[in-house]
Amino acid sequence: GLRCVCQLCEHTNFTCHTEGACWASVMLTNGREEVVKSCVSLPELNAQVFCHSSKNVTKTECCYTDFCNNITLRLPLASESPGRAGTRSAVVAVAVPVCVLALVALVAACRPRGRWLCAHRRAKAPNVEEPLSEGNLGSSGKTLKDLIYDMTTSGSGSDSGFICPEALTVSSHARGRTRAGLVWRGKWCGEDVAVKIFSSRDERSWFREAEIYQTVMLRHENILGFIAADNKDNGTWTQLWLVSEYHEQGSLFDYLNRGTVTVEGMVRLALSVASGLAHLHMEIVGTQGKCFPPSRKPAIAHRDLKSKNILVKRNESCAIADLGLAVKHDSVLNTIDIPQNPRVGTRRYMAPEILDDAMNTNIFESFKRADIYSLGLVYWEIARRCSVGGITEEYQLPYYDVVPSDPSIEDMRRVVCEQKLRPNIPNQWQSCE
């Protein structure tokens, strides 16, 4: 395996080991350049999300020899001198033919094996079941198929080839809209998939969500199955894609709005959400290798758990989605990896200590407790739609009767912290055994 520089690996003399690649990245954050050096595992390398740079925001280098990431990276200046521009032109003149020859060689090597990409993705994600769309149906002037054609014929040098029109076909309409972008339904090697498209201004959300989904040992039947991530640049604007399993039932919010559930159905929904959240919250340590330390899944807190971020599968169990705000806990270093992302969680589902600005963000348990509060509100939504003695409540969001449809932080703080109100519990719930 490779040995790489790892800034956070103080316990191993700032060295990590991997079968993938060494990784160095510089990102512009609040006007300052922040540098990260670490290892990229094989699954992360196969997903091709860590080795992408984006114009004026991040510059990333992946390499494959010992300690090759011990380098200094700099973001390109907004304007370059003629001398540097000339040098860059010369580099491009040499690099482009080399890349074209490499691409031709790759295609020639893969063609006899048929659809290598499809076979590869099937091996990575067998028995693809169903994911979700969140919120209301969106619309766009172009179909995703049109966008694929535009971007793959634009002449841009940034296309990674990881998501190609031969392997991915899509429907002509967007299936939903999330806070970060549109969700489309597509076909990946004969299987239905969801394609979540982020705009370039939401790059941090895209990168973070792809990074979290590729966490070692994260895969679980009650967490949305990640398939691939890629970026597409036509020279004018960039789109960031995240491909996941597709669940035709939609979000739990959609599901509960459409109809009621039985007691058994309520228990199945609630138990599956709890199972997925418990897996996120749990740290898992793999087996010790002969030459390498054991693989480790860090404990993860979601931070934006709500019915719109939970998908209902075909068997009417749930899968937790939208991990763009998640935080990871490194128990070895006792550090919390909080994403540098301007987004916050959904105000309606925020725990009292968050609304009151009293949460201790230095303790990971604080984030887990906040998730459990949000989980309680989701349970309340499910229970309202359960038929008990022939009585069913209409679907409503938590605190629907005491705050506006789009409550502010102050609205929620007044109700939850000052008045100490909680969602109403109907009498029939208390009589149900």
HELIX and SHEET records of a PDB file:
HELIX    1   1 GLU A   10  THR A   12  5                                   3    
HELIX    2   2 LEU A   42  ALA A   47  1                                   6    
HELIX    3   3 PRO A   82  CYS A  110  1                                  29    
HELIX    4   4 ARG A  111  ARG A  113  5                                   3    
HELIX    5   5 TRP A  116  LYS A  124  1                                   9    
HELIX    6   6 LEU A  144  THR A  152  1                                   9    
HELIX    7   7 SER A  200  ASP A  202  5                                   3    
HELIX    8   8 GLU A  203  TYR A  213  1                                  11    
HELIX    9   9 LEU A  252  ARG A  258  1                                   7    
HELIX   10  10 VAL A  263  HIS A  281  1                                  19    
HELIX   11  11 SER A  307  ASN A  309  5                                   3    
HELIX   12  12 ARG A  347  TYR A  349  5                                   3    
HELIX   13  13 PRO A  352  LEU A  355  1                                   4    
HELIX   14  14 PHE A  364  ARG A  384  1                                  21    
HELIX   15  15 ILE A  409  ARG A  413  1                                   5    
HELIX   16  16 ARG A  414  GLU A  418  3                                   5    
HELIX   17  17 ASN A  427  SER A  431  1                                   5    
SHEET    1   A 2 LEU A   2  VAL A   5  0                                        
SHEET    2   A 2 THR A  15  THR A  18 -1                                        
SHEET    1   B 3 ARG A  32  VAL A  40  0                                        
SHEET    2   B 3 ALA A  21  THR A  29 -1                                        
SHEET    3   B 3 THR A  58  CYS A  63 -1                                        
SHEET    1   C 5 LEU A 168  ARG A 177  0                                        
SHEET    2   C 5 GLY A 181  TRP A 188 -1                                        
SHEET    3   C 5 GLU A 191  SER A 199 -1                                        
SHEET    4   C 5 THR A 238  GLU A 245 -1                                        
SHEET    5   C 5 PHE A 226  ASP A 233 -1                                        
SHEET    1   D 2 ILE A 284  VAL A 285  0                                        
SHEET    2   D 2 ARG A 296  LYS A 297 -1                                        
SHEET    1   E 3 ALA A 299  ALA A 301  0                                        
SHEET    2   E 3 VAL A 327  ASP A 330 -1                                        
SHEET    3   E 3 THR A 335  ASP A 337 -1                                        
SHEET    1   F 2 ILE A 310  VAL A 312  0                                        
SHEET    2   F 2 CYS A 318  ILE A 320 -1                                        
END                                                                             
